[in-house]
């Protein structure tokens, strides 16, 4: 069995997840790619293998607890262990509350909060058994500051920070399980494509700022993963230089 670290990455079919998979694979970490779009996962797996890395994939809906448990089980079957979980899958359909976009609120709660919890629940038994592990949850600068249109999204990202901090206090000393919160600012990804509120979309179009690339966040994740076992990088905030919030 290989001694290489093994990382599960949710939301791996695009954006930060895709960039993180490539970054970690380039550091000789075996990656399990998880998302709903199988064709994208196959393409990424092939790309990583052509780079000389090791990758597996498993089609997974993070809002389904059974599928998340199956993802963890499949990772151990294929790669032998789970060292890192990157809870990256997320949605950001920003809207003003009086637009009453209740279905979008439900989706954000299901993916951004429940998906993170289901991921933690799925990998924790394996990490507890091996007395080591690293859970990385993607929050946002919106998990530090609320702005008009971000109320529900910010609520989910504040929740991610609270859950991660609670997990740190419960797991670090006894089980040697590290926790990291990554809080990106504006990143050029597909996240904004889920916004349906025309007022919010107009505000985004008026913004004159160079956003981060997904690779910038991937390198922050890699930095946290690469630290020695006794070093726990608890939170990293990465903003574009021009972003003021």
C-alpha positions as CSV (number, residue, x, y, z in Angstrom):
1,X,0.0,0.0,0.0
2,X,1.3,3.5,-0.9
3,X,2.5,5.8,1.8
4,X,1.3,8.8,-0.2
5,X,-1.3,11.1,1.5
6,X,-4.8,10.8,0.1
7,X,-7.2,13.8,-0.3
8,X,-10.9,13.9,-1.1
9,X,-12.0,17.0,-2.9
10,X,-15.7,17.8,-3.3
11,X,-16.8,20.2,-6.0
12,X,-13.8,19.0,-8.0
13,X,-15.3,19.4,-11.5
14,X,-14.5,23.1,-11.8
15,X,-13.1,26.2,-10.2
16,X,-11.3,26.0,-6.9
17,X,-11.9,22.2,-6.5
18,X,-10.4,21.5,-9.9
19,X,-7.4,23.7,-9.3
20,X,-6.9,22.2,-5.8
21,X,-6.9,18.7,-7.3
22,X,-4.2,19.6,-9.7
23,X,-2.1,21.4,-7.1
24,X,-2.3,18.6,-4.5
25,X,-1.6,15.9,-7.2
26,X,1.5,17.9,-8.2
27,X,2.7,17.6,-4.6
28,X,2.5,13.7,-4.8
29,X,-0.8,13.5,-3.0
30,X,-3.4,11.0,-4.3
31,X,-6.7,12.7,-5.0
32,X,-10.2,11.4,-5.0
33,X,-12.3,13.7,-7.1
34,X,-16.0,14.1,-6.2
35,X,-18.7,16.1,-8.0
36,X,-21.9,15.4,-9.9
37,X,-20.6,15.9,-13.4
38,X,-19.0,12.7,-14.4
39,X,-17.5,13.8,-17.7
40,X,-15.7,16.7,-16.0
41,X,-14.3,14.2,-13.4
42,X,-13.1,11.8,-16.1
43,X,-11.3,14.6,-17.9
44,X,-9.7,15.9,-14.7
45,X,-8.6,12.4,-13.7
46,X,-6.9,11.9,-17.1
47,X,-5.3,15.3,-16.9
48,X,-3.8,14.5,-13.5
49,X,-2.6,11.1,-14.6
50,X,-0.9,12.7,-17.7
51,X,0.9,15.0,-15.2
52,X,2.2,11.9,-13.4
53,X,-0.2,12.2,-10.5
54,X,-2.6,9.6,-9.0
55,X,-6.4,10.3,-9.2
56,X,-9.7,8.5,-8.7
57,X,-13.2,9.8,-9.0
58,X,-16.6,9.1,-7.6
59,X,-19.8,10.8,-8.7
60,X,-21.2,12.3,-5.6
61,X,-24.0,14.7,-4.5
62,X,-22.8,16.3,-1.2
63,X,-26.4,16.9,-0.1
64,X,-27.0,13.1,0.1
65,X,-25.5,11.6,3.3
66,X,-25.4,8.1,2.0
67,X,-23.5,9.2,-1.1
68,X,-21.0,11.0,1.0
69,X,-20.5,7.9,3.2
70,X,-20.0,5.9,0.0
71,X,-17.4,8.4,-1.2
72,X,-15.4,7.9,2.0
73,X,-15.7,4.1,1.7
74,X,-14.7,4.1,-1.9
75,X,-11.7,6.3,-1.2
76,X,-10.4,3.8,1.4
77,X,-11.1,0.9,-0.9
78,X,-9.2,2.5,-3.8
79,X,-6.4,4.5,-2.1
80,X,-6.1,2.8,1.3
81,X,-6.8,5.8,3.6
82,X,-8.1,9.3,4.0
83,X,-5.7,12.0,5.1
84,X,-7.4,15.2,3.9
85,X,-10.9,16.2,3.1
86,X,-11.4,19.5,1.2
87,X,-15.1,20.4,1.6
88,X,-15.2,22.7,-1.4
89,X,-18.6,22.2,-3.0
90,X,-20.7,25.3,-2.6
91,X,-23.4,27.6,-4.1
92,X,-23.6,31.4,-4.1
93,X,-27.0,32.5,-5.6
94,X,-26.9,35.9,-3.9
95,X,-30.2,37.8,-3.6
96,X,-32.0,40.4,-1.6
97,X,-34.2,38.8,1.1
98,X,-37.3,40.6,-0.1
99,X,-37.0,38.7,-3.4
100,X,-38.0,35.6,-1.4
101,X,-35.9,33.2,-3.4
102,X,-36.7,30.4,-1.0
103,X,-35.6,27.5,-3.2
104,X,-32.2,29.2,-3.5
105,X,-32.0,29.6,0.3
106,X,-32.7,25.9,0.7
107,X,-30.1,24.9,-1.9
108,X,-27.4,27.0,-0.1
109,X,-28.3,25.5,3.3
110,X,-28.2,22.0,1.8
111,X,-24.9,22.3,-0.1
112,X,-23.0,24.9,2.0
113,X,-23.9,23.7,5.5
114,X,-25.3,20.1,5.3
115,X,-22.8,19.1,2.6
116,X,-19.9,20.2,4.8
117,X,-21.4,18.3,7.8
118,X,-22.0,15.2,5.8
119,X,-18.4,15.3,4.5
120,X,-17.0,15.6,8.1
121,X,-19.3,12.8,9.3
122,X,-18.2,10.5,6.5
123,X,-14.4,10.8,7.0
124,X,-14.2,11.3,10.7
125,X,-14.4,7.6,11.7
126,X,-11.4,6.8,9.5
127,X,-9.4,9.7,10.8
128,X,-10.2,8.9,14.4
129,X,-9.1,5.3,13.8
130,X,-5.7,6.4,12.3
131,X,-5.3,9.2,14.9
132,X,-4.6,11.7,12.1
133,X,-6.3,13.7,9.5
134,X,-6.9,17.2,8.1
135,X,-10.4,18.7,7.3
136,X,-10.4,21.8,5.2
137,X,-13.6,23.7,4.8
138,X,-14.1,26.5,2.3
139,X,-15.9,29.5,3.8
140,X,-15.6,33.0,2.4
141,X,-14.9,36.6,3.2
142,X,-18.8,36.6,3.3
143,X,-18.4,34.5,6.4
144,X,-16.7,37.5,8.1
145,X,-18.8,40.3,6.7
146,X,-22.4,40.6,5.5
147,X,-23.4,42.8,2.6
148,X,-26.8,43.5,0.9
149,X,-27.7,40.4,-1.0
150,X,-25.4,38.1,0.9
151,X,-27.5,37.5,4.0
152,X,-28.3,33.8,3.5
153,X,-25.0,33.0,1.8
154,X,-23.1,34.7,4.6
155,X,-25.2,32.8,7.1
156,X,-24.0,29.5,5.6
157,X,-20.4,30.6,5.5
158,X,-20.5,31.9,9.1
159,X,-21.9,28.4,9.9
160,X,-18.9,26.8,8.2
161,X,-16.5,28.8,10.3
162,X,-18.4,27.9,13.5
163,X,-18.6,24.2,12.7
164,X,-14.9,24.1,11.8
165,X,-13.8,25.9,15.0
166,X,-16.0,23.5,17.1
167,X,-14.4,20.6,15.4
168,X,-11.0,21.9,16.1
169,X,-11.7,22.2,19.8
170,X,-13.1,18.7,19.9
171,X,-10.7,16.8,17.7
172,X,-7.2,18.4,17.7
173,X,-5.7,17.3,21.0
174,X,-7.3,13.8,21.3
175,X,-7.2,12.6,17.7
176,X,-4.5,14.8,16.0
177,X,-7.1,15.9,13.4
178,X,-6.3,19.3,12.0
179,X,-8.8,21.8,10.8
180,X,-8.5,24.7,8.4
181,X,-11.0,27.3,7.2
182,X,-10.2,28.9,3.8
183,X,-12.0,32.2,3.2
184,X,-11.6,33.4,-0.4
185,X,-12.6,36.9,-1.6
186,X,-13.8,37.4,-5.2
187,X,-12.6,34.5,-7.4
188,X,-13.2,34.0,-11.1
189,X,-15.3,30.8,-10.9
190,X,-18.7,29.5,-11.9
191,X,-20.2,30.6,-8.6
192,X,-21.7,33.8,-9.9
193,X,-23.5,31.9,-12.6
194,X,-26.1,30.8,-10.1
195,X,-27.2,34.3,-9.3
196,X,-30.7,35.1,-10.6
197,X,-31.4,38.4,-8.8
198,X,-31.0,41.1,-11.5
199,X,-30.1,43.8,-9.0
200,X,-27.2,41.7,-7.6
201,X,-26.0,40.8,-11.2
202,X,-26.0,44.5,-12.1
203,X,-23.9,45.3,-9.1
204,X,-21.4,42.6,-10.1
205,X,-21.1,44.0,-13.6
206,X,-20.3,47.4,-12.3
207,X,-17.4,46.1,-10.1
208,X,-14.0,47.1,-11.5
209,X,-11.6,44.7,-9.8
210,X,-9.2,41.9,-10.9
211,X,-10.5,38.8,-9.1
212,X,-8.4,35.9,-7.8
213,X,-7.8,32.8,-9.9
214,X,-8.8,29.4,-8.6
215,X,-5.1,28.5,-8.5
216,X,-4.5,31.2,-5.9
217,X,-6.9,29.5,-3.5
218,X,-5.5,26.1,-4.4
219,X,-2.0,27.2,-3.3
220,X,-3.4,28.4,0.0
221,X,-5.0,25.0,0.6
222,X,-1.7,23.3,-0.4
223,X,0.2,25.5,2.1
224,X,-2.0,24.3,5.0
225,X,-1.8,20.7,3.9
226,X,2.0,20.7,3.6
227,X,2.7,21.9,7.2
228,X,4.2,19.4,9.6
229,X,1.7,17.4,11.8
230,X,2.3,19.7,14.8
231,X,1.4,22.8,12.8
232,X,-2.4,23.5,12.3
233,X,-3.1,26.5,10.1
234,X,-6.6,27.3,11.3
235,X,-7.8,30.0,9.0
236,X,-6.6,31.7,5.8
237,X,-8.3,34.7,4.2
238,X,-7.3,35.5,0.6
239,X,-8.7,38.6,-1.1
240,X,-7.9,40.3,-4.3
241,X,-5.7,43.3,-3.5
242,X,-8.4,45.7,-4.7
243,X,-11.2,44.1,-2.7
244,X,-12.3,46.3,0.2
245,X,-14.8,44.1,2.0
